[in-house]
Every structure is written in C-alpha cells, then in structure tokens.
Amino acid sequence: MCERKKTVLCGASAYEKKYYFNRQFGAIPESIQEELHIICVLFTEEVGGVFTIAFEEDGNIIMETNADGDDIYYDEVSSGLLVAEIRRNRQELFEALSLYYRVVVLNEEIPVQET
C-alpha cells in the first residue's frame, strides 16, 4: 500500500511534553491555532503517545496517533474513540481548515454558493 503524502499542521507528544505548529500555516487565525493547540495537548494528556493533525495532498484532514512500543499506558482503543469524538465535535473546524488548504495551498477556486 502506498502511503499518501501529508503535511503536518500541528501535533503534540506526551513523551516530550511539547506542542508543534507548522509555521507554514501561520496565517490561520490565532483563535483557531489556539483551539488546535488545546485539542492536541488534551489528547496526549488523556491518551498519551503522539498525536498529529495533518493535511493529505487533496486537503483532507487526517488525525493520527501512535505510541512507543514499550508504552504500557497508551490505550489504542481509547485513542481511536477519542479521535472519532474530536472529528465529530470539531467537524466545522476541520471542514474550514480543509477549505483553507485547498484555496491557499492548492490554489483551487471554490465556487461561491448563492443563497
């Protein structure tokens, strides 16, 4: 299986107690950057391991989590459930980020819907 290219937007590590935000996306409003920071840090506080939010080549948002092989505290089931919960609760945020990526990075023209 060929892994698709992705661009990491942000992530956090429970091991290093660090948060990372890709400065390539520094134009994203500060309030959204703060929300992403909170999502990532709370995820690693609750589940452990490493958590990243990234853009796929087409602009779709993916969330990935993993842990060191010897991390006995990391729970894969809980991490999967939490990713699903975050995706559900933050659906509008991720749709807006995907649109941002498609317009700003991929230079797509998005048709305007008239109401």
Legacy VTK file of the C-alpha trace (Angstrom):
# vtk DataFile Version 3.0
C-alpha trace
ASCII
DATASET POLYDATA
POINTS 115 float
0.000 0.000 0.000
1.393 3.397 -0.985
1.235 5.971 1.789
-0.146 9.300 0.662
1.918 12.417 1.157
0.810 14.612 4.001
1.739 17.935 5.542
1.613 18.104 9.319
-0.383 21.056 10.610
0.229 20.503 14.311
0.875 17.852 16.906
1.776 17.076 20.475
3.892 14.497 22.255
3.178 13.141 25.714
6.784 11.901 25.869
8.466 15.223 25.234
5.640 17.364 26.675
5.819 19.522 23.561
3.416 21.008 21.054
4.318 21.746 17.441
2.573 24.073 14.991
3.751 24.260 11.378
4.592 27.936 10.770
3.795 27.425 7.072
0.207 27.888 8.262
0.868 30.962 10.387
-1.865 32.879 8.520
-4.506 30.720 10.198
-6.271 32.932 12.764
-4.781 32.855 16.268
-8.052 31.641 17.798
-8.010 28.561 15.544
-4.320 27.975 16.277
-5.156 28.056 20.000
-8.041 25.619 19.515
-5.726 23.215 17.668
-3.173 23.560 20.458
-5.804 22.655 23.053
-7.064 19.673 21.026
-3.570 18.220 20.612
-2.398 18.746 24.169
-5.607 17.451 25.760
-5.461 14.375 23.531
-1.951 13.468 24.665
-2.803 14.253 28.295
-5.750 11.863 28.167
-4.406 9.055 25.973
-0.645 9.552 25.844
1.580 8.924 22.861
1.949 11.304 19.944
-0.986 12.973 18.195
-0.837 14.859 14.898
-3.302 16.682 12.688
-2.231 16.835 9.051
-3.422 17.685 5.565
-3.464 14.998 2.889
-2.443 16.003 -0.647
-6.051 16.811 -1.553
-6.620 18.954 1.560
-8.500 16.400 3.658
-7.690 16.493 7.349
-6.275 13.388 8.986
-5.626 12.762 12.646
-3.022 10.212 13.614
-1.909 8.828 16.913
0.812 6.412 17.838
2.922 5.378 20.765
6.286 3.899 21.561
6.201 0.115 21.508
7.050 -0.124 25.201
4.435 2.421 26.354
2.184 0.318 28.601
-0.054 3.283 29.437
-1.127 4.029 25.844
-4.559 2.631 25.001
-5.209 2.154 21.271
-8.948 1.646 21.750
-9.332 4.861 23.758
-7.230 6.778 21.254
-9.424 5.627 18.365
-12.573 6.586 20.235
-11.162 9.996 21.124
-10.135 10.674 17.505
-13.693 9.857 16.405
-15.117 12.146 19.106
-12.822 15.015 18.106
-13.750 14.574 14.437
-17.470 14.662 15.330
-17.258 17.620 17.716
-14.920 19.710 15.555
-16.327 18.848 12.126
-16.869 22.504 11.145
-13.327 23.415 12.192
-11.826 20.638 10.085
-14.030 21.482 7.090
-12.883 25.114 7.315
-9.220 24.069 7.589
-9.609 21.771 4.593
-11.141 24.622 2.588
-8.297 26.925 3.692
-5.722 24.404 2.481
-7.468 23.890 -0.851
-7.709 27.641 -1.513
-4.401 28.903 -0.073
-2.025 25.995 -0.691
-3.543 24.205 -3.678
-4.861 27.442 -5.255
-8.226 25.862 -6.030
-11.092 28.078 -6.996
-14.072 27.314 -4.833
-17.429 28.139 -6.410
-19.465 30.595 -4.379
-22.883 29.288 -3.414
-25.637 31.838 -3.599
-28.401 31.685 -1.037
LINES 1 116
115 0 1 2 3 4 5 6 7 8 9 10 11 12 13 14 15 16 17 18 19 20 21 22 23 24 25 26 27 28 29 30 31 32 33 34 35 36 37 38 39 40 41 42 43 44 45 46 47 48 49 50 51 52 53 54 55 56 57 58 59 60 61 62 63 64 65 66 67 68 69 70 71 72 73 74 75 76 77 78 79 80 81 82 83 84 85 86 87 88 89 90 91 92 93 94 95 96 97 98 99 100 101 102 103 104 105 106 107 108 109 110 111 112 113 114
